[in-house]
C-alpha cells in the first residue's frame, strides 16, 4: 500500500517537471563583484572580505518582460572561517 502511494507521488512529480529541461532558454552569463576590502588574515597573508558577487543572466534573444527578476542571497556566510 505505501509503495503504491510513493510510486504515484513520484510519477506525478516526474510528469509535472518533465518539460522543465526543454523549456530552458539560452542565456548570456556575466558577473562582477561589488564592494570589498583586503584584511590581514593573521598569518601574513590577506583575505578579500565584505564583497558581494553579482551574476546576471540575459536571454540570448533579449528580455521579454519589462521587470527583471532579482534574487538576493544571504545568511549562508559561504566562504567564512570561524
Helices and strands as residue ranges (DSSP letters): H 2-17, E 27-40, E 46-59
